[in-house]
């Protein structure tokens, strides 16, 4: 599986650690939310990056108090039609102020990349059929957006109603 980080193919230096498995002293590790909650003090005291993998049913609020302690949060997409991860990402970024790496994991397809990025994801475990290097083009294919999102792009309505577009009679075009 390819890793896309900040719109580029990247090597993944993070290790997923199973519950109960020993935590290596060096390198970034990703643990389950349950393990994080049980071992929070020991894990946050490491001199290496720490990440948490949520499950599909986890609400963003479960990490609200810990966003400043985590270097990575992995949000799963078990099925293409499950959109809960989009909401989780926006809540983590906008409501809880998470600034670390936010990774979409699971069934991540080319057609989702730009939308996931707009919701706050900056890395993706890409599983699509299209070659990952070709899939990178998906980030630039949407020129006009209809809603505001974490990327703060101007919506079509805001652009249409901008004062610079006003006609001399006060209407906009």
N, C-alpha and C positions, 0 to 999 in steps of 0.2 A: 504494500500500500504506500502511495506517495504522500509526502507531507508538503503542504503548501503553507508558507508562513510569510506574511506581509507581501502577498502577491508574487512570491517566488518559490521555486522548488527548494526544499531545504532538507538537510539531514536532521533526523530526530534524535536528539541527545537524551530524551526522557525515557525512563523505564517504568513500565506498569508493574507494581508490586502487589501480589496477591495477599489477601488478609492472612495473617499468621506467618508469612514469609519474612525472613530477616531483611531489614532495611540497610542497604549499603551505606557506608560512611560518606562516600563521594558521589557526586552527580545528582542530577535532578530525578526525583521519583514522583510517581503519581499513585496515590492510594485511594481506596474507596472512601466515601463520606463516612461510613460507619467506623472505619479504622481511624480516620482523622478525628472524629468526635471522641473516640475512646482514648487516643494517644496524643491529643492536641498539644499538650505542653512539651512532651519529648520531641515530637516532630517539628514543632515550630522553633525549637532550640537547636536544630541541625545547622551546620555551617555549609549547607548546600540547598539548592532550590527544592521547594515542596509544591506538589500539585494535588488536587482532589478531583476524582472522577465522580460525577453525579450519576444517578440512574434516571430513567425516563419519568418516574413518578415524583422526583424530588423537586420541591419548590425552591426558588432562589432564596427565599427568606432563611432557609436553613444554613446559609453561609454568610448572611448579612453581617454578623459580628466578626467574621474572620477574613473579610476581603483584603485587609491590609497585611495579613500574615501569609497569603498564598501567592505564589509566582505563576501558577497556571491553574485554570479550572477547565476541565474537559466535560462537555455537555453532549450526551448521546442523542443520536437520531437512529432509532431502531428500525423505523419504517419511513419511506418517502412521504407518506401522507400525515405523519405525526408532526405537528407544528409547535408543540410545547417548548422545544428548545429555542425557538426564535424569541418567545416571550421571556424565557429564562435569561437569555443573553441581554435583552434590553433592560430587564430589571437589574441584573448585576451591574451593567454599565451606568444606567441613568439614575436609578433609585439608590443603589448601594455604593456607587462610586468606584467599582472595581477597575483598576488600571493595568493589571497584569495580562498575561497571555490568556486569551479565551479561545479554546479549541473545540471545533465541531468534530465529533467522532461518530463512527458507525457508517450508515448508509448515505454517504455524502456524494452527491452527483453534480456534474458540471452545471446543470441548470439552476442549482441552488446557490452556487458560490457568491454571486453578486448580492443576492438577497440576504444570505447569511452575514456577509461583510457589513451590509447596511444596518444589521441588528447588533453589531458589535464584535463579531468574531474576527480574529486576525490570524488564526491558523486553522487548518483543515486536514484531517486524515482523509484524503481523497480516494474514493472507491469506484469512481465512474469508469465506464467502458472506454471513453475517449482518453487518449494519451494525456497524462497530466500536463505536459508542456503545452499541448494544444488547448487544454481546458483553461489555462490561464487567461486566454482571450475573453472568457466569459465576464471577467470583472469590468471590462470596458464596453460591453455591448448595450447597456441600458443608458441612454442619454437623458431621458426625461423621467422624473419620478413623480408619483402622485401623493405620497405621504412624506412627512418628515421622519427621520430616523436618527440613529446615533451618529451617522456620518454627516449630519447637518446640511445635506444638500438641499437646495431650494426646490420646493415643490412646483409643479406646473401651475397651480393656481396662484401661488405667490409671485411667480415670474410674470404671469399674465396680468396681474393686478399691480405690478410695480409702478411707482409714479413715473418712471422714465418712459413707460409705454402709453401714458395718457395723451389723448388727443386734445386739441385746443378747446373742445367743448366740454372737457372734463371726463369723458368716457374713456375706457381703455379698449385696446384692440385685441 
